[in-house]
Amino acid sequence: MPDLVSPNRGHGLVEILDRVLDKGLVIAGDIKINLANVELLTIQVRLLVCSIDKAEQIGLNWWRHDPRLTANPTGPAMPAGELERRLERIERRLEALAEREAPDSPAAPKRKRSTE
């Protein structure tokens, strides 16, 4: 009889959460802000709460292909040594730019000035 009067809230919450994650829960709503019959802002809210298994079952698996969320992006891999070649090319360009900007520096070759 005591269980009927005051059921254990933790147990009930776990059951509710288990059911929501198993079946899924969709919350949809629109917020519109109008001023003098002129629509200023519309916010559409669509929220799906479910387990990963349920999401994959219904065809939602965007997190598997998002490079920000995956450890190994599925994009094309860079050939071996390509990164080093790119870095060397960038360093050479930076050195050439630095020499052009500071011709009087000791590292830069001295130019002969013509006195005509």
C-alpha positions in Angstrom: 0.0 0.0 0.0 2.8 2.6 0.7 4.0 2.2 -2.9 0.6 3.3 -4.2 0.5 6.3 -2.0 4.0 7.6 -2.6 5.7 5.8 -5.5 9.4 6.0 -5.8 10.0 9.0 -8.1 13.4 7.9 -9.2 12.1 4.6 -10.5 9.3 6.3 -12.4 11.7 8.8 -13.9 14.0 6.1 -15.2 11.0 4.3 -16.8 9.9 7.5 -18.5 13.4 8.3 -19.7 13.8 4.7 -21.0 10.5 4.9 -22.9 11.3 8.3 -24.4 14.8 7.1 -25.6 13.3 3.8 -26.9 10.3 5.2 -28.7 11.5 8.8 -29.3 9.9 12.1 -28.6 9.3 14.9 -31.1 8.7 18.5 -30.0 7.8 21.0 -32.7 6.8 24.6 -32.5 6.9 27.9 -34.2 7.5 31.3 -32.7 6.5 34.3 -34.7 6.9 38.0 -33.9 4.7 40.4 -35.7 4.4 44.2 -35.5 1.4 45.8 -37.1 0.7 42.7 -39.2 4.3 42.7 -40.5 6.2 39.5 -39.6 9.5 40.5 -38.1 10.9 37.1 -37.0 10.0 33.5 -37.3 11.7 30.7 -35.4 10.9 27.1 -36.2 11.9 24.7 -33.5 12.1 20.9 -34.2 13.5 18.7 -31.5 13.9 15.0 -31.6 14.9 13.2 -28.4 15.7 9.5 -28.8 18.6 7.0 -28.4 21.3 6.6 -30.9 20.0 3.2 -31.9 16.5 4.6 -32.5 18.0 7.5 -34.5 19.9 5.2 -36.8 16.8 3.0 -37.1 14.9 5.9 -38.5 17.7 7.1 -40.8 19.3 9.8 -38.8 23.1 9.3 -38.5 24.6 12.7 -39.5 27.1 12.5 -36.6 28.9 9.6 -38.3 30.0 11.8 -41.2 30.5 15.2 -39.5 34.3 15.8 -39.4 34.0 17.9 -36.2 32.5 14.9 -34.4 34.4 12.0 -35.8 38.0 11.0 -34.9 38.7 9.8 -38.4 37.1 12.0 -41.1 36.0 10.1 -44.1 37.4 12.7 -46.5 40.2 11.9 -48.9 43.5 11.2 -47.2 46.6 13.3 -48.1 49.3 11.4 -49.9 52.4 10.5 -47.9 54.9 13.4 -47.7 52.4 15.9 -49.2 52.1 17.8 -45.9 55.9 18.2 -45.6 56.2 19.4 -49.3 53.4 22.0 -48.7 55.1 23.2 -45.5 58.5 23.6 -47.3 56.8 25.5 -50.1 55.1 27.9 -47.7 58.4 28.4 -45.8 60.2 29.3 -49.0 57.5 31.8 -50.0 57.7 33.4 -46.5 61.5 33.7 -46.8 61.2 35.3 -50.2 58.6 37.8 -48.9 60.7 38.7 -45.9 63.7 39.3 -48.2 61.6 41.7 -50.4 60.3 43.6 -47.4 63.6 44.1 -45.6 66.3 44.5 -48.2 68.8 46.1 -45.7 68.6 43.2 -43.3 71.9 41.2 -42.8 70.2 38.0 -44.0 69.1 39.6 -47.3 71.7 39.9 -50.1 73.0 43.5 -50.7 71.9 45.2 -53.8 74.3 47.5 -55.7 73.0 50.9 -56.2 73.7 52.6 -59.5 74.9 56.2 -59.3 74.2 57.5 -62.8 
